[in-house]
Amino acid sequence: MENRALNLLDEALGLDYQTDPWPLRGKVVLIEDCVETSGCFVLHQLLKRTLSSQSPNNTVIFVAFSHPLSHYDRILRKLGCNLVAQRENGRFFFFDMLKLLCPDEKEGKTGKGGFTALYWKIQNTICALPENNKNHATIMIDDMSLMEVAAHGSSDHVLDFMHYCHTLTSELGCSLITLNHEDIYTSMERPTFMLQTKYLVDVLIKAEPLATGLAADVHGQLTVLNRDFCNVKGGSSKNKISNFHFKVKENSVEYFYPGTRT
């Protein structure tokens, strides 16, 4: 029963089957959270799952606007994944964009120019991968809101970059996974930005607090909308919505359906 509970997120994303191609191949995944309930743990779980031994051809290009490599390496080691070793094996590439938030004015690498250079760096990294790995590459972005800070508040530059990355999912079969804080902005332009972002999304994972308020053994709830979900057993394809609770622990995350927690 414990193992099943820990696999609810995999089940919602179709990752509970060892299939080829990778179930998230060619898809855009958006993780949304809020101030009350962080969704960072979902990004960590998907990073670990993508680099697992069950998917040896998978490669991750991690674009970090929020934290340095040491932060993610410390967290992933607790989850049983060594990012430094994966980087040495050529399966993990880390792009530290924290300097883009405090740029050198002489370099001028801010806004649209900086994102264009970043895109070409990502594309060149993918093109240099072994042939069997090119269409198993996953681009992960840890904080879209900080991308806007780097772009001096320009949502258009961020959207352009997302569209560029989206072409890689359609042309090369890559995956794109990003985290965004839904309630961090209050400007009138924000709803338009969110609508345009969600237009590109194939899978939406929403982390929210419980409707009933705080609980000691339940940290929040996840809603997963998987558009065109493929049923491996039945071969059918349709939208799938999953909803379950979670509790973040020191070395793992427990997922369980409402009312099943003892």
C-alpha positions in Angstrom: 0.0 0.0 0.0 2.9 2.3 0.8 4.5 1.8 -2.6 1.3 2.5 -4.4 0.8 5.8 -2.5 4.3 6.9 -3.5 3.5 6.4 -7.2 0.3 8.5 -7.6 2.2 11.3 -9.4 3.8 8.8 -11.7 0.4 7.3 -12.4 -1.1 10.6 -13.2 1.7 11.4 -15.7 1.7 7.9 -17.2 5.2 7.3 -15.8 4.3 4.1 -14.0 4.8 2.1 -17.2 8.3 1.5 -18.5 7.6 2.5 -22.1 9.5 3.7 -25.0 9.2 6.5 -26.0 9.4 8.4 -22.7 5.7 9.3 -21.8 6.6 13.0 -21.5 8.4 13.1 -24.8 7.4 16.1 -26.9 5.3 17.5 -24.0 5.2 20.8 -22.2 4.7 20.4 -18.4 3.8 23.4 -16.2 3.9 23.2 -12.4 1.9 26.0 -10.7 2.1 26.8 -7.1 1.3 29.6 -4.7 2.7 31.3 -1.6 0.9 29.0 0.8 1.9 25.8 -1.0 5.2 25.4 -2.8 5.4 23.1 -5.9 9.2 22.9 -5.9 9.1 19.3 -4.7 7.3 18.3 -7.9 10.2 19.7 -9.9 12.6 17.7 -7.7 10.6 14.5 -8.1 10.4 14.9 -11.9 14.1 15.6 -12.1 14.9 12.4 -10.2 12.4 10.4 -12.2 13.8 11.7 -15.5 17.3 10.7 -14.6 16.4 7.3 -13.1 18.0 4.1 -14.4 14.7 3.1 -15.9 15.2 5.7 -18.6 18.9 5.5 -19.5 18.6 7.7 -22.7 17.1 10.6 -20.8 19.1 13.8 -20.5 18.2 16.9 -18.5 19.1 20.5 -19.3 18.4 22.4 -16.1 18.1 26.2 -16.4 18.3 27.7 -12.9 17.1 31.2 -12.1 16.3 30.5 -8.4 19.1 28.4 -6.8 22.7 27.2 -7.5 23.7 23.7 -8.4 24.7 23.0 -4.7 21.1 23.6 -3.6 19.7 21.0 -6.1 22.5 18.5 -5.6 21.8 18.5 -1.8 18.1 17.9 -2.3 18.5 15.3 -4.9 21.1 13.4 -2.9 18.5 13.0 -0.2 16.1 11.6 -2.8 18.8 9.1 -4.0 20.1 10.9 -7.1 23.6 12.2 -7.5 23.5 15.2 -9.9 27.3 15.6 -10.0 27.7 12.0 -11.1 24.9 12.5 -13.7 26.7 15.6 -15.0 29.9 13.7 -15.4 28.1 11.0 -17.3 26.7 13.5 -19.7 23.1 13.1 -18.7 22.7 16.4 -16.7 23.6 19.9 -17.8 23.2 22.8 -15.4 22.9 26.4 -16.7 23.4 28.8 -13.8 21.3 31.9 -14.7 21.6 33.6 -11.3 24.1 36.0 -12.7 21.6 37.1 -15.3 19.5 38.6 -12.5 22.5 40.8 -11.5 24.1 41.3 -15.0 27.2 43.1 -15.9 26.0 46.2 -17.8 29.1 46.1 -20.0 28.1 42.7 -21.3 24.6 43.8 -22.0 23.3 40.2 -21.6 19.9 41.1 -20.3 16.3 40.9 -21.6 15.7 39.4 -25.0 19.4 39.2 -26.0 20.2 37.1 -23.0 17.3 34.7 -23.6 18.3 34.4 -27.3 21.8 33.4 -26.3 20.4 31.0 -23.7 18.1 29.4 -26.3 21.0 28.8 -28.7 23.1 27.3 -25.9 20.3 24.9 -25.1 19.8 24.0 -28.7 23.5 23.4 -29.3 23.7 21.2 -26.2 20.8 19.0 -27.5 22.3 18.8 -31.0 25.6 17.7 -29.5 24.0 14.7 -27.7 24.4 11.2 -28.9 21.8 10.3 -31.5 19.8 8.1 -29.2 19.5 10.9 -26.6 18.5 13.9 -28.7 14.8 13.1 -28.7 15.0 12.1 -25.0 16.2 15.5 -23.7 14.2 17.4 -21.1 14.6 21.2 -20.5 13.7 22.2 -16.9 13.3 25.8 -15.8 13.1 26.3 -12.0 11.3 29.7 -11.8 9.5 31.5 -14.6 8.8 34.5 -12.4 12.6 35.2 -12.0 12.9 34.9 -15.8 10.7 38.0 -15.9 13.0 39.7 -13.4 15.9 39.0 -15.7 13.9 40.4 -18.6 13.2 43.6 -16.7 9.6 42.6 -16.3 9.0 41.9 -20.0 6.5 39.0 -20.2 6.9 39.2 -24.0 10.6 38.2 -23.8 9.7 35.3 -21.6 6.9 34.1 -23.9 9.2 34.4 -26.9 11.7 32.2 -25.1 9.0 29.7 -24.2 7.9 29.6 -27.9 11.5 28.9 -28.9 11.7 26.0 -26.5 8.3 24.8 -27.7 9.7 24.4 -31.2 12.3 21.9 -29.8 9.5 19.8 -28.4 7.8 19.6 -31.8 10.8 19.3 -33.9 13.2 17.2 -31.8 10.7 15.5 -29.4 12.2 17.2 -26.3 10.2 17.8 -23.1 9.9 21.1 -21.4 9.1 21.3 -17.6 8.8 24.6 -15.8 7.7 26.0 -12.5 5.7 29.2 -12.0 4.2 31.0 -9.1 0.6 31.7 -10.0 -0.2 34.3 -7.4 3.0 36.3 -7.3 1.8 39.1 -9.6 -1.2 41.3 -9.3 -0.8 43.3 -12.5 -3.6 43.3 -15.1 -1.2 41.9 -17.7 -0.6 38.8 -15.7 -3.8 36.9 -16.7 -3.0 37.4 -20.4 0.5 36.1 -19.8 -0.8 33.0 -17.9 -3.3 32.3 -20.6 -0.7 32.4 -23.4 1.6 30.2 -21.3 -1.0 27.6 -20.6 -1.9 27.5 -24.3 1.4 25.7 -24.9 1.0 23.3 -22.0 0.2 19.6 -22.4 0.3 18.8 -18.7 -0.7 21.2 -15.9 0.3 20.2 -12.3 -1.3 22.6 -9.7 -0.1 22.6 -6.1 -2.6 24.1 -3.7 -3.4 24.2 0.0 -6.2 22.1 1.4 -9.7 23.6 1.1 -10.2 22.7 4.7 -7.1 24.6 5.9 -3.9 23.5 7.5 -3.3 19.9 8.6 -0.4 18.3 10.4 -0.1 15.2 8.2 -1.2 16.7 4.9 0.8 19.5 3.3 -1.5 20.2 0.4 -3.2 18.8 -2.7 -2.1 18.3 -6.3 -4.3 18.5 -9.3 -2.9 17.0 -12.5 -4.5 17.8 -15.9 -2.9 15.5 -18.5 -4.2 16.4 -22.0 -4.3 13.6 -24.5 -3.3 11.1 -21.9 -2.5 7.8 -23.5 -3.9 4.7 -21.8 -1.2 2.1 -22.3 -3.5 -0.9 -21.6 -6.5 0.3 -23.6 -4.6 2.3 -26.2 -7.0 5.3 -25.9 -6.1 8.9 -25.7 -8.1 11.5 -23.7 -7.9 14.2 -21.1 -7.2 12.9 -17.6 -7.6 14.8 -14.3 -6.1 13.4 -11.1 -6.4 14.9 -7.6 -4.6 13.7 -4.5 -3.0 14.9 -1.3 0.7 15.0 -0.5 3.1 15.2 2.4 6.7 16.3 1.8 9.2 14.2 4.0 12.9 14.5 4.5 13.9 12.0 1.8 10.6 11.4 -0.1 7.1 12.6 -0.8 4.0 10.7 0.1 0.9 10.9 -2.2 -2.5 9.6 -1.2 -6.1 10.0 -2.1 -8.3 12.2 0.1 -9.8 10.2 3.0 -7.2 7.4 2.9 -4.8 8.8 5.4 -4.8 6.9 8.7 
